[in-house]
Structures are given as structure tokens and as C-alpha cells.
Amino acid sequence: MSGDNAEHDPEAHGSAPAVTFGPLKRALREHRYPVTAAELIEQYGAATLETPTGTARLDGLLEGSEERQFRDPSEVREAVLDALGHADASPEASADEWTELPR
């Protein structure tokens, strides 16, 4: 991993700690929506995220919510933060970052 800010979430301005999605972030932004959690688990379940306390796999974080449907990548991000026990204090501030690919 590099110091590329595109792979780090700027949670410092909110109450949630930094979670690094790495290559999964871009994959989620490029994925076709709507999508169910089960479909994301099937395709990206083995992907790991770096959290302040270690690493976590996407399949473990979305486990038990396979029926849930996401309309955009920011909803997936919110579900991951919820699963980690962190409420996103600034969902609107980061929505564009999660739904628009860099030009």
C-alpha cells in the first residue's frame, strides 16, 4: 500500500476512526448498483480492510445481511462502519468521494 489518499478514508474530521478499504474502494465504486450484500460477498468477500484494531474481511462484516440491498457504494461503506461499531458522523461529506470515480 502507498500513501495514496484515495485509498484512505478521511474519518479524522468525523467521529469514526480511519478504515482503509484499499483496492476494494475502487472496486465498490466501479460495481453496478443496486447490489445485494450476498452478491458483494460472492465477488469481494475475501477482500480485507485495515481497521484501527487490525484487519477484517468484507464477508465477515456483511455476514448476516445477505438480503440487504445497496443503492450505491457509500451505503456499503456505512454498513461496513456499522459492522465495525462506528457510526459515520459525516455521511454527506464523503458521499461524493464514494460515488464518483476520480477523473
PyMOL commands that place a pseudoatom at each C-alpha (Angstrom):
pseudoatom trace, name=CA, resn=MET, resi=1, chain=A, elem=C, hetatm=0, pos=[0.000, 0.000, 0.000]
pseudoatom trace, name=CA, resn=SER, resi=2, chain=A, elem=C, hetatm=0, pos=[1.149, 3.524, -0.622]
pseudoatom trace, name=CA, resn=GLY, resi=3, chain=A, elem=C, hetatm=0, pos=[0.321, 6.866, 0.869]
pseudoatom trace, name=CA, resn=ASP, resi=4, chain=A, elem=C, hetatm=0, pos=[-2.357, 7.374, -1.779]
pseudoatom trace, name=CA, resn=ASN, resi=5, chain=A, elem=C, hetatm=0, pos=[-5.143, 9.352, -0.150]
pseudoatom trace, name=CA, resn=ALA, resi=6, chain=A, elem=C, hetatm=0, pos=[-7.681, 7.747, -2.492]
pseudoatom trace, name=CA, resn=GLU, resi=7, chain=A, elem=C, hetatm=0, pos=[-7.264, 4.545, -0.515]
pseudoatom trace, name=CA, resn=HIS, resi=8, chain=A, elem=C, hetatm=0, pos=[-7.712, 6.146, 2.901]
pseudoatom trace, name=CA, resn=ASP, resi=9, chain=A, elem=C, hetatm=0, pos=[-10.955, 7.446, 4.260]
pseudoatom trace, name=CA, resn=PRO, resi=10, chain=A, elem=C, hetatm=0, pos=[-10.726, 10.859, 5.865]
pseudoatom trace, name=CA, resn=GLU, resi=11, chain=A, elem=C, hetatm=0, pos=[-12.593, 9.899, 9.037]
pseudoatom trace, name=CA, resn=ALA, resi=12, chain=A, elem=C, hetatm=0, pos=[-10.420, 12.261, 11.075]
pseudoatom trace, name=CA, resn=HIS, resi=13, chain=A, elem=C, hetatm=0, pos=[-12.990, 15.027, 10.576]
pseudoatom trace, name=CA, resn=GLY, resi=14, chain=A, elem=C, hetatm=0, pos=[-15.754, 12.728, 11.862]
pseudoatom trace, name=CA, resn=SER, resi=15, chain=A, elem=C, hetatm=0, pos=[-16.018, 10.527, 14.923]
pseudoatom trace, name=CA, resn=ALA, resi=16, chain=A, elem=C, hetatm=0, pos=[-15.286, 7.250, 13.112]
pseudoatom trace, name=CA, resn=PRO, resi=17, chain=A, elem=C, hetatm=0, pos=[-11.684, 6.047, 13.044]
pseudoatom trace, name=CA, resn=ALA, resi=18, chain=A, elem=C, hetatm=0, pos=[-9.836, 5.596, 9.770]
pseudoatom trace, name=CA, resn=VAL, resi=19, chain=A, elem=C, hetatm=0, pos=[-10.663, 2.433, 7.850]
pseudoatom trace, name=CA, resn=THR, resi=20, chain=A, elem=C, hetatm=0, pos=[-8.566, 1.629, 4.802]
pseudoatom trace, name=CA, resn=PHE, resi=21, chain=A, elem=C, hetatm=0, pos=[-10.519, -0.125, 2.067]
pseudoatom trace, name=CA, resn=GLY, resi=22, chain=A, elem=C, hetatm=0, pos=[-7.522, -0.326, -0.268]
pseudoatom trace, name=CA, resn=PRO, resi=23, chain=A, elem=C, hetatm=0, pos=[-8.315, -1.682, -3.762]
pseudoatom trace, name=CA, resn=LEU, resi=24, chain=A, elem=C, hetatm=0, pos=[-11.805, -2.639, -2.566]
pseudoatom trace, name=CA, resn=LYS, resi=25, chain=A, elem=C, hetatm=0, pos=[-12.812, 1.031, -2.548]
pseudoatom trace, name=CA, resn=ARG, resi=26, chain=A, elem=C, hetatm=0, pos=[-12.310, 1.396, -6.291]
pseudoatom trace, name=CA, resn=ALA, resi=27, chain=A, elem=C, hetatm=0, pos=[-13.960, -1.978, -6.962]
pseudoatom trace, name=CA, resn=LEU, resi=28, chain=A, elem=C, hetatm=0, pos=[-17.034, -0.910, -4.998]
pseudoatom trace, name=CA, resn=ARG, resi=29, chain=A, elem=C, hetatm=0, pos=[-17.215, 2.416, -6.837]
pseudoatom trace, name=CA, resn=GLU, resi=30, chain=A, elem=C, hetatm=0, pos=[-16.994, 0.654, -10.212]
pseudoatom trace, name=CA, resn=HIS, resi=31, chain=A, elem=C, hetatm=0, pos=[-19.535, -2.053, -9.325]
pseudoatom trace, name=CA, resn=ARG, resi=32, chain=A, elem=C, hetatm=0, pos=[-23.024, -1.913, -10.851]
pseudoatom trace, name=CA, resn=TYR, resi=33, chain=A, elem=C, hetatm=0, pos=[-25.782, -0.959, -8.386]
pseudoatom trace, name=CA, resn=PRO, resi=34, chain=A, elem=C, hetatm=0, pos=[-28.183, -1.854, -6.900]
pseudoatom trace, name=CA, resn=VAL, resi=35, chain=A, elem=C, hetatm=0, pos=[-26.495, -4.924, -5.455]
pseudoatom trace, name=CA, resn=THR, resi=36, chain=A, elem=C, hetatm=0, pos=[-27.207, -7.236, -2.546]
pseudoatom trace, name=CA, resn=ALA, resi=37, chain=A, elem=C, hetatm=0, pos=[-24.786, -7.939, 0.257]
pseudoatom trace, name=CA, resn=ALA, resi=38, chain=A, elem=C, hetatm=0, pos=[-24.764, -11.581, -0.886]
pseudoatom trace, name=CA, resn=GLU, resi=39, chain=A, elem=C, hetatm=0, pos=[-23.544, -10.536, -4.342]
pseudoatom trace, name=CA, resn=LEU, resi=40, chain=A, elem=C, hetatm=0, pos=[-20.801, -8.375, -2.822]
pseudoatom trace, name=CA, resn=ILE, resi=41, chain=A, elem=C, hetatm=0, pos=[-19.756, -11.229, -0.538]
pseudoatom trace, name=CA, resn=GLU, resi=42, chain=A, elem=C, hetatm=0, pos=[-19.603, -13.598, -3.507]
pseudoatom trace, name=CA, resn=GLN, resi=43, chain=A, elem=C, hetatm=0, pos=[-17.431, -11.248, -5.533]
pseudoatom trace, name=CA, resn=TYR, resi=44, chain=A, elem=C, hetatm=0, pos=[-15.345, -9.420, -2.917]
pseudoatom trace, name=CA, resn=GLY, resi=45, chain=A, elem=C, hetatm=0, pos=[-15.799, -11.431, 0.287]
pseudoatom trace, name=CA, resn=ALA, resi=46, chain=A, elem=C, hetatm=0, pos=[-12.105, -12.252, 0.698]
pseudoatom trace, name=CA, resn=ALA, resi=47, chain=A, elem=C, hetatm=0, pos=[-11.082, -8.586, 0.435]
pseudoatom trace, name=CA, resn=THR, resi=48, chain=A, elem=C, hetatm=0, pos=[-9.521, -7.254, 3.613]
pseudoatom trace, name=CA, resn=LEU, resi=49, chain=A, elem=C, hetatm=0, pos=[-9.889, -3.839, 5.187]
pseudoatom trace, name=CA, resn=GLU, resi=50, chain=A, elem=C, hetatm=0, pos=[-7.417, -2.270, 7.584]
pseudoatom trace, name=CA, resn=THR, resi=51, chain=A, elem=C, hetatm=0, pos=[-9.037, -1.061, 10.780]
pseudoatom trace, name=CA, resn=PRO, resi=52, chain=A, elem=C, hetatm=0, pos=[-7.526, 0.624, 13.837]
pseudoatom trace, name=CA, resn=THR, resi=53, chain=A, elem=C, hetatm=0, pos=[-7.580, -2.758, 15.597]
pseudoatom trace, name=CA, resn=GLY, resi=54, chain=A, elem=C, hetatm=0, pos=[-6.301, -4.956, 12.745]
pseudoatom trace, name=CA, resn=THR, resi=55, chain=A, elem=C, hetatm=0, pos=[-7.775, -6.396, 9.573]
pseudoatom trace, name=CA, resn=ALA, resi=56, chain=A, elem=C, hetatm=0, pos=[-11.300, -7.527, 8.750]
pseudoatom trace, name=CA, resn=ARG, resi=57, chain=A, elem=C, hetatm=0, pos=[-12.697, -9.384, 5.753]
pseudoatom trace, name=CA, resn=LEU, resi=58, chain=A, elem=C, hetatm=0, pos=[-15.667, -7.982, 3.875]
pseudoatom trace, name=CA, resn=ASP, resi=59, chain=A, elem=C, hetatm=0, pos=[-17.565, -11.284, 4.080]
pseudoatom trace, name=CA, resn=GLY, resi=60, chain=A, elem=C, hetatm=0, pos=[-17.333, -11.229, 7.870]
pseudoatom trace, name=CA, resn=LEU, resi=61, chain=A, elem=C, hetatm=0, pos=[-18.503, -7.631, 8.051]
pseudoatom trace, name=CA, resn=LEU, resi=62, chain=A, elem=C, hetatm=0, pos=[-21.547, -8.187, 5.830]
pseudoatom trace, name=CA, resn=GLU, resi=63, chain=A, elem=C, hetatm=0, pos=[-22.357, -11.619, 7.270]
pseudoatom trace, name=CA, resn=GLY, resi=64, chain=A, elem=C, hetatm=0, pos=[-25.977, -11.932, 8.321]
pseudoatom trace, name=CA, resn=SER, resi=65, chain=A, elem=C, hetatm=0, pos=[-27.188, -9.173, 5.998]
pseudoatom trace, name=CA, resn=GLU, resi=66, chain=A, elem=C, hetatm=0, pos=[-27.058, -11.066, 2.697]
pseudoatom trace, name=CA, resn=GLU, resi=67, chain=A, elem=C, hetatm=0, pos=[-30.594, -9.922, 1.818]
pseudoatom trace, name=CA, resn=ARG, resi=68, chain=A, elem=C, hetatm=0, pos=[-29.758, -6.252, 2.221]
pseudoatom trace, name=CA, resn=GLN, resi=69, chain=A, elem=C, hetatm=0, pos=[-29.628, -4.221, -0.978]
pseudoatom trace, name=CA, resn=PHE, resi=70, chain=A, elem=C, hetatm=0, pos=[-27.270, -1.297, -1.526]
pseudoatom trace, name=CA, resn=ARG, resi=71, chain=A, elem=C, hetatm=0, pos=[-28.048, 1.547, -3.944]
pseudoatom trace, name=CA, resn=ASP, resi=72, chain=A, elem=C, hetatm=0, pos=[-24.523, 2.971, -4.070]
pseudoatom trace, name=CA, resn=PRO, resi=73, chain=A, elem=C, hetatm=0, pos=[-21.015, 2.440, -2.669]
pseudoatom trace, name=CA, resn=SER, resi=74, chain=A, elem=C, hetatm=0, pos=[-21.498, 4.911, 0.175]
pseudoatom trace, name=CA, resn=GLU, resi=75, chain=A, elem=C, hetatm=0, pos=[-24.217, 2.629, 1.582]
pseudoatom trace, name=CA, resn=VAL, resi=76, chain=A, elem=C, hetatm=0, pos=[-21.743, -0.267, 1.563]
pseudoatom trace, name=CA, resn=ARG, resi=77, chain=A, elem=C, hetatm=0, pos=[-19.235, 1.937, 3.382]
pseudoatom trace, name=CA, resn=GLU, resi=78, chain=A, elem=C, hetatm=0, pos=[-21.850, 2.829, 6.003]
pseudoatom trace, name=CA, resn=ALA, resi=79, chain=A, elem=C, hetatm=0, pos=[-22.701, -0.859, 6.512]
pseudoatom trace, name=CA, resn=VAL, resi=80, chain=A, elem=C, hetatm=0, pos=[-19.018, -1.684, 6.992]
pseudoatom trace, name=CA, resn=LEU, resi=81, chain=A, elem=C, hetatm=0, pos=[-18.581, 1.108, 9.531]
pseudoatom trace, name=CA, resn=ASP, resi=82, chain=A, elem=C, hetatm=0, pos=[-21.729, -0.038, 11.337]
pseudoatom trace, name=CA, resn=ALA, resi=83, chain=A, elem=C, hetatm=0, pos=[-20.412, -3.607, 11.439]
pseudoatom trace, name=CA, resn=LEU, resi=84, chain=A, elem=C, hetatm=0, pos=[-17.189, -2.300, 12.964]
pseudoatom trace, name=CA, resn=GLY, resi=85, chain=A, elem=C, hetatm=0, pos=[-19.252, -0.482, 15.591]
pseudoatom trace, name=CA, resn=HIS, resi=86, chain=A, elem=C, hetatm=0, pos=[-18.649, 3.037, 14.291]
pseudoatom trace, name=CA, resn=ALA, resi=87, chain=A, elem=C, hetatm=0, pos=[-21.405, 5.405, 13.269]
pseudoatom trace, name=CA, resn=ASP, resi=88, chain=A, elem=C, hetatm=0, pos=[-20.468, 7.647, 10.365]
pseudoatom trace, name=CA, resn=ALA, resi=89, chain=A, elem=C, hetatm=0, pos=[-20.698, 11.178, 11.680]
pseudoatom trace, name=CA, resn=SER, resi=90, chain=A, elem=C, hetatm=0, pos=[-20.360, 12.775, 8.243]
pseudoatom trace, name=CA, resn=PRO, resi=91, chain=A, elem=C, hetatm=0, pos=[-22.128, 10.665, 5.587]
pseudoatom trace, name=CA, resn=GLU, resi=92, chain=A, elem=C, hetatm=0, pos=[-22.823, 13.617, 3.285]
pseudoatom trace, name=CA, resn=ALA, resi=93, chain=A, elem=C, hetatm=0, pos=[-19.253, 14.879, 3.361]
pseudoatom trace, name=CA, resn=SER, resi=94, chain=A, elem=C, hetatm=0, pos=[-17.912, 11.622, 1.962]
pseudoatom trace, name=CA, resn=ALA, resi=95, chain=A, elem=C, hetatm=0, pos=[-20.792, 10.540, -0.304]
pseudoatom trace, name=CA, resn=ASP, resi=96, chain=A, elem=C, hetatm=0, pos=[-19.302, 12.149, -3.428]
pseudoatom trace, name=CA, resn=GLU, resi=97, chain=A, elem=C, hetatm=0, pos=[-15.914, 10.615, -2.725]
pseudoatom trace, name=CA, resn=TRP, resi=98, chain=A, elem=C, hetatm=0, pos=[-17.528, 7.192, -2.619]
pseudoatom trace, name=CA, resn=THR, resi=99, chain=A, elem=C, hetatm=0, pos=[-19.852, 7.518, -5.589]
pseudoatom trace, name=CA, resn=GLU, resi=100, chain=A, elem=C, hetatm=0, pos=[-17.674, 9.361, -8.104]
pseudoatom trace, name=CA, resn=LEU, resi=101, chain=A, elem=C, hetatm=0, pos=[-14.511, 7.951, -9.636]
pseudoatom trace, name=CA, resn=PRO, resi=102, chain=A, elem=C, hetatm=0, pos=[-11.531, 10.301, -9.902]
pseudoatom trace, name=CA, resn=ARG, resi=103, chain=A, elem=C, hetatm=0, pos=[-11.146, 11.850, -13.324]
for i in range(1, 103): cmd.bond("trace and resi %d" % i, "trace and resi %d" % (i + 1))
show_as sticks, trace
zoom trace
